[in-house]
Amino acid sequence: MSTLWELSISEAHDLLVNKEIKAVELTKSYLDRINEIDGDVNSYITVCADLALEQAELADGKILSGDCGPLTGIPVQVKDLIVTKGVATTCGSKMLENYYPVYNSTVVDKLERNGAVLLGKGNMDEFGMGSSCENSAFHPTRNPWDLGRVPGGSSGGGAAAVAAGEAAYALGSDTGGSIRQPAAMCGIVGLKPTYGLVSRYGLVAYASSLDQIGPMTRTVTDCAMVMEAIGGHDKKDATSLDINIPQYSSLLSGNIEGIRIGVPSEYFVDGIQDGVREKVEDAVEQFKRLGAVVKTVSLPTTKYALACYYILAPSECSANLARYDGVKYGYSYQDTSDVWEAMEQTRKQGFGMEVKRRIMIGTYALSSGYYDAYYLKAQQVRTLIRQEFSSVFSEIDALVTPTSPTVAFKHGDKTDDPVQMYLVDVCTIPANIAGLPAMSLPCGFVEGLPVGLQLIGPQMSEARMLNIAFAYEQSADWYNQRPTL
Amino acid sequence: MERAEIVHLASLVRIALSESDLEMLQIQLPKILEQFDILNEIDTAKVEPTGHAVAIESVMRDDVIEAPLSSVEVLRNAPNSVGEYIRVKAILEE
């Protein structure tokens, strides 16, 4: 038998149901693993060992009474911008360093009802703003495949933890690629669901029209199991879709005979690393062998998506982050009697530079005189991008692209140049703009570093997309490769 | 982008900037804004804007009273509170 922390969710679940292991043992295995290697990887901001062991004991009780759901007793890391009652939720920011939520996000409530075990909170770029996990106010996370490289971001903590065996799975959030891009760079599976499929209640807002919570797992089956647990309507989120969540994991047949796959030529142009292109092209050949019908398609508005996103997301963030004023919660500068100076100093000292940059860009784009040229224009381009996807999806079932144009880059490579950093998200952003489900899964290695394959589907096509991913995963076997740490 | 424009922007968003922040933003912000020029290639004169990609309108629910958070919980993270109130600095001048 593998070491317990090496097990996938489905493997651990089978052992728990058959009473071959206990949730407490499984949890201890992960806590030991964290103690052993997180000093190098730095994937956690907070580890809540006592709470985890308490929850594991509760889970063991549930299992003994015959009540063992798919996630009961399985240890999870939750990104640190998803609120957890009584457990610090920092958003990777000095602003919220000492923020202890008094309520749970809906997804964490759902996990708790399923008997999940919370190991701790995942490191991230501050408020989700970044693509390398270097914008955390606390520490950068390192890529388990090469500690000199970034894990991707913003959910870099989750991707690194899952790849390194420091959590069985993680919950991340994805505004412009923050689940998929780190999943690709760390060689795991990451899914950004259709906008509205997973409740955003308790997800600290960055760009509300783009943010979605989703699973980060080692296998596609695990991803399906987590989606079943966290998806579904929530009256506390007005953008939540009122639909039934399918039993995704029972729909993984691995048969994709006749499935129509589109390869958009615009995703294979400028800036794609040769090795990444080759691995994704190999995967496309594999899809053909599996019986899929592959055709080249064109999405000419792709080149506008990045600019569109970097207007819309900062605009929304400039409004959402206005709440951090040092009055109700969070960091508060007290060394003055002047109310405005207190606010200006609070925000100067509480926010990191990337957050300040985006608040300023957003405010600029929304200000009178520039609103039509930037914000309105970006919203109109958003319409065109959506329409183009809709039209392509009348002919095909899913798109295949690279997730990230390159493999993981070195720490410090892009920190001085925000424009270079923004380009990292070029393949992932379009799905957020159009509210589409998209996922990344491993499709090989270039010089020992994982490459991610992205699938993008029409809204609500998660079941089919997971099955396409499952068929590829089972035929390619990349998912069994783990970093040596 | 003029220095005065960045100073004005910083005052709108209530963020004090150091001299070195100002200098850096003066270089970076124009480079970022330049990336947005590409959108001018497209004619959007007759295109409706999209706010949310998944259109949901007029979400209603029953008006049912539920147990709210206690004032102690609400104030738990307040930097400065007195009794059941958050204390703020004087807003009106004497």
Chai-1 contact restraints between the chains, C-beta under 6 A:
chainA,res_idxA,chainB,res_idxB,connection_type,confidence,min_distance_angstrom,max_distance_angstrom,comment,restraint_id
A,Y99,B,N77,contact,1.0,0.0,6.0,A-B,restraint_1
A,V102,B,L69,contact,1.0,0.0,6.0,A-B,restraint_2
A,V102,B,E73,contact,1.0,0.0,6.0,A-B,restraint_3
A,V102,B,R76,contact,1.0,0.0,6.0,A-B,restraint_4
A,Y195,B,A53,contact,1.0,0.0,6.0,A-B,restraint_5
A,Y195,B,V54,contact,1.0,0.0,6.0,A-B,restraint_6
A,G196,B,V54,contact,1.0,0.0,6.0,A-B,restraint_7
A,S209,B,H52,contact,1.0,0.0,6.0,A-B,restraint_8
A,K235,B,R61,contact,1.0,0.0,6.0,A-B,restraint_9
A,A238,B,V59,contact,1.0,0.0,6.0,A-B,restraint_10
A,T239,B,I56,contact,1.0,0.0,6.0,A-B,restraint_11
A,Y304,B,L39,contact,1.0,0.0,6.0,A-B,restraint_12
A,A307,B,Q35,contact,1.0,0.0,6.0,A-B,restraint_13
A,A307,B,F36,contact,1.0,0.0,6.0,A-B,restraint_14
A,A307,B,I38,contact,1.0,0.0,6.0,A-B,restraint_15
A,A307,B,L39,contact,1.0,0.0,6.0,A-B,restraint_16
A,I311,B,F36,contact,1.0,0.0,6.0,A-B,restraint_17
A,V327,B,V88,contact,1.0,0.0,6.0,A-B,restraint_18
A,Y329,B,N77,contact,1.0,0.0,6.0,A-B,restraint_19
A,S332,B,P79,contact,1.0,0.0,6.0,A-B,restraint_20
A,V339,B,K89,contact,1.0,0.0,6.0,A-B,restraint_21
A,V339,B,I91,contact,1.0,0.0,6.0,A-B,restraint_22
A,A342,B,K89,contact,1.0,0.0,6.0,A-B,restraint_23
A,M343,B,R14,contact,1.0,0.0,6.0,A-B,restraint_24
A,E344,B,R14,contact,1.0,0.0,6.0,A-B,restraint_25
A,E344,B,A16,contact,1.0,0.0,6.0,A-B,restraint_26
A,Q345,B,A16,contact,1.0,0.0,6.0,A-B,restraint_27
A,R347,B,R14,contact,1.0,0.0,6.0,A-B,restraint_28
A,R347,B,I15,contact,1.0,0.0,6.0,A-B,restraint_29
A,K348,B,I15,contact,1.0,0.0,6.0,A-B,restraint_30
A,K348,B,A16,contact,1.0,0.0,6.0,A-B,restraint_31
A,K356,B,I15,contact,1.0,0.0,6.0,A-B,restraint_32
A,I359,B,V13,contact,1.0,0.0,6.0,A-B,restraint_33
A,M360,B,L9,contact,1.0,0.0,6.0,A-B,restraint_34
A,T363,B,L12,contact,1.0,0.0,6.0,A-B,restraint_35
A,T363,B,V13,contact,1.0,0.0,6.0,A-B,restraint_36
A,Y364,B,L9,contact,1.0,0.0,6.0,A-B,restraint_37
A,L376,B,P49,contact,1.0,0.0,6.0,A-B,restraint_38
A,K377,B,L39,contact,1.0,0.0,6.0,A-B,restraint_39
A,Q379,B,P49,contact,1.0,0.0,6.0,A-B,restraint_40
A,Q379,B,T50,contact,1.0,0.0,6.0,A-B,restraint_41
A,Q380,B,T44,contact,1.0,0.0,6.0,A-B,restraint_42
A,Q380,B,V47,contact,1.0,0.0,6.0,A-B,restraint_43
A,Q380,B,P49,contact,1.0,0.0,6.0,A-B,restraint_44
A,V381,B,L39,contact,1.0,0.0,6.0,A-B,restraint_45
A,R382,B,T50,contact,1.0,0.0,6.0,A-B,restraint_46
A,T383,B,V47,contact,1.0,0.0,6.0,A-B,restraint_47
A,T383,B,E48,contact,1.0,0.0,6.0,A-B,restraint_48
A,T383,B,T50,contact,1.0,0.0,6.0,A-B,restraint_49
A,P418,B,Q28,contact,1.0,0.0,6.0,A-B,restraint_50
A,V419,B,K31,contact,1.0,0.0,6.0,A-B,restraint_51
A,A434,B,A53,contact,1.0,0.0,6.0,A-B,restraint_52
A,G435,B,A53,contact,1.0,0.0,6.0,A-B,restraint_53
A,G435,B,V54,contact,1.0,0.0,6.0,A-B,restraint_54
